[in-house]
Amino acid sequence: MSLEDDFLLEDEDDERCVEFIKNYLPQDLKDKFSDDDLYYMLDLIVEYYTTSGCLDAQPDEEGYINIDQDEIVSYIMKEAQKDGMGPFEADDVFFVVQGEMEYGNSLGQVD
């Protein structure tokens, strides 16, 4: 598979994830975030996973890695403020983070 094919697969997965998150959000939040907002937050979630070291952690006895959703929300809030995005409310961003994790769970990924 070529590098271009890899990028196309990642784009398709991001599209599916954003659609999943939009369906996951409570009704009162569905219009609060644009697609661009959700893609931005998804990029930050992936950035958090790759830079925080949480993916290098050892799984527990049941094979799960504990990922602190509040830390991810804090990371998104900090980066969004720095990047001039938003404003976002932490409680609302938490639902996006949960939606991304639920999407991973639906694919059989470990959270």
Buried (B, 14 or more C-beta within 10 A) or exposed (E): EEEEEEEEEEEEEBEEBBEBBBEBBEEEBEEBBEEEBBBBBBEBBBEBBEEBEBEEEEEEEEEEEEBEBEEBBBBBBEBBEEEEBBEBEEEBBBBBBBBBBBBBEEEEEEE
